[in-house]
């Protein structure tokens, strides 16, 4: 039994930049890089704030359970 289409990993390896829809190519090329570039500058602020929030929530749970 032969398969008409290759497995997804082989298909992507052979044609990583081919898109059937040109608008899809523009969308993926534009947003695949911009999202990470936008998030990285705020990570030094977001991570400590989330840690403080988590510690507060855990302390609140401990007080309520006591």
SVG drawing of the C-alpha trace seen along z (x, -y; Angstrom):
<svg xmlns="http://www.w3.org/2000/svg" viewBox="-11 -46 25 48">
<polyline fill="none" stroke="black" stroke-width="0.4" points="0.0,0.0 1.5,-3.3 0.6,-6.7 -0.2,-9.6 1.0,-12.2 4.2,-12.1 4.0,-12.3 3.6,-15.8 7.1,-16.1 8.6,-15.1 6.2,-17.3 7.2,-20.3 10.9,-19.5 10.7,-19.4 8.7,-22.6 8.9,-24.8 8.0,-28.1 5.3,-26.9 1.8,-28.2 -1.3,-27.7 -2.7,-31.0 -0.5,-34.1 -2.4,-35.9 -1.6,-33.0 2.1,-33.4 2.0,-37.1 0.1,-36.5 2.4,-33.8 5.6,-35.6 4.4,-38.8 3.0,-37.5 5.3,-34.6 8.2,-37.0 6.3,-40.0 4.6,-38.2 7.8,-37.1 9.4,-40.5 6.5,-42.3 6.5,-40.0 10.2,-39.9 10.6,-43.5 7.9,-43.1 9.0,-39.7 11.3,-41.2 8.2,-42.9 5.6,-40.2 7.5,-37.3 8.1,-38.9 4.6,-40.3 3.1,-36.8 5.4,-35.3 4.2,-37.9 0.6,-37.2 1.1,-33.5 2.8,-33.9 -0.1,-36.1 -2.7,-33.5 -0.8,-30.7 -0.5,-32.7 -4.2,-33.6 -5.2,-29.9 -3.0,-29.0 -4.6,-31.6 -8.1,-30.6 -7.4,-26.9 -5.8,-27.5"/>
</svg>
